[in-house]
Amino acid sequence: MLRSVPGVRVRTSTAASNEKSMCVSLLYPRLKTGYGIGWFVRTDSLGHRWAFHGGGSVGGTTAFGLDRDSHVVVAILTNLTDAPLEPAQEIEAAFER
């Protein structure tokens, strides 16, 4: 666990450089799945470009979506297993410009 200590640098530029070199590059094969590094990307019926991710486990379900054209973010956190996430679309529609 990292702790914040006044005047002490926890992360050095060397560590940041090493992190970058460990990043995975998925250039091939280029599959048209709309999925990459944990994010789904799609265009909705209004032509808005969305990036979203969701998941769940026993006792919880989550969804996080970014409408890159309207600059709207929708986040849903539930304490239900397999909760329906359709309300995310209704929430986004409330902010439609």
WOVEN-V763903 format. One line per field, one symbol per residue. ss: DSSP state (A for helix, B for strand, O for the rest). phi: phi as a letter, one per 30 degrees, with the letter a starting at -180 (. if undefined). burial: 1 if it has 24 or more other C-alpha atoms within 12 Angstrom, else 0. A space follows every 50 residues. Layout:
BEGIN
ss: ???
phi: ???
burial: ???
END
This chain:
BEGIN
ss: OOOOOOOOOOOOAAAAAAAAAOOOOOOOOOOOOOBBOOBBBBBOOOOOBB BBBBBBBOOBBBBBBBBOOOOBBBBBBBOOOOOOOOAAAAAAAAOOO
phi: .dcdbeicddccdddddddddddcccdbddcccibahiccbacddciddc bbbalaadjabbbbbbddcchccbbbbbcbdhddceeeddddddcec
burial: 00000000000000000000000000000000000000000000000001 11111000000111111000011101100000001001100100000
END
